[in-house]
Amino acid sequence: MATATLAGITVERDDEGYLKNPNDWTEEMAPELAKEMGIDTLTDEHWKVIRFMRQDFQEKGQVPTIRRMKVAGGIPVKDLYNLFPKGPAKKAAYIAGLGKPHGCI
Amino acid sequence: MSDKIEKVSIIISKGSLEGVYPGLIMANGARMEGIDVNLFFTFFGLDSVIKKRMDHLKVATVGNPAMHIPTLLGGLPGMSALATKMMMKEMDKLDIPPVSEFIEMIHDTGAGLYACKATVDMFHLKEEDFTENLDGIITVGEFYEMSHGGEIIFT
């Protein structure tokens, strides 16, 4: 666990870099977190995913699965894999300031 | 050598619900970790990519000691359907989709889905019997060529 400064705010992060407290997250942090995941520019499509994840997390208290993003969020699986290559659930959760997803789906 | 698995080929050879899902979950889970995946369906495992059958797979309630019900009871009419219904309900809670949706999802992750040619010939199946998410019907030799450089998992 370590503290880091993201977009001018000091936050706590776990060993893998996920934000410890999702409430610390602000939209301004997303581009920095995205760069750490190898995504240089966040497009509107990325933001659609990030915003859905944040909203669903607020409502359900857990990071949505890929299936939930598809069914409840209307985001096609293909798009998720194109937007967040090599690990969409983890990468998107990372950028959205949520913890590491625990589901297997 | 890389310290991470980069590619897996998963063989699904059984056609019961509990025979199919582990392979599908492992395939989807591998893609979620950025691992390349090929799925190879052989023998009764083909049922999971046959349009008319994929959403009618059943849990085996006979000859399955882990079900913890006596074999004779397991053989009663409707037992398999009941066990299947219960298991599907529990899986749905975990966001594990029905077979046809899961197959489509896995295909959309970029995984390759292939049917075993020997089995297709043996059961006299045709290309149109299969889901459109199937990438092809291939021989064992082609499967090995495709699996080069990765791990092979048999289920």
Interface residues (C-beta under 8 A of the other chain):
Chain A: T65 I66 R67 R68 K70 P76 V77 K78 Y81 P85 K86 G87 P88 A89 K90 G103 C104 I105
Chain B: I25 N28 G29 R31 M32 E33 G34 L94 D95 I96 P97 M105 D108 T109 G110
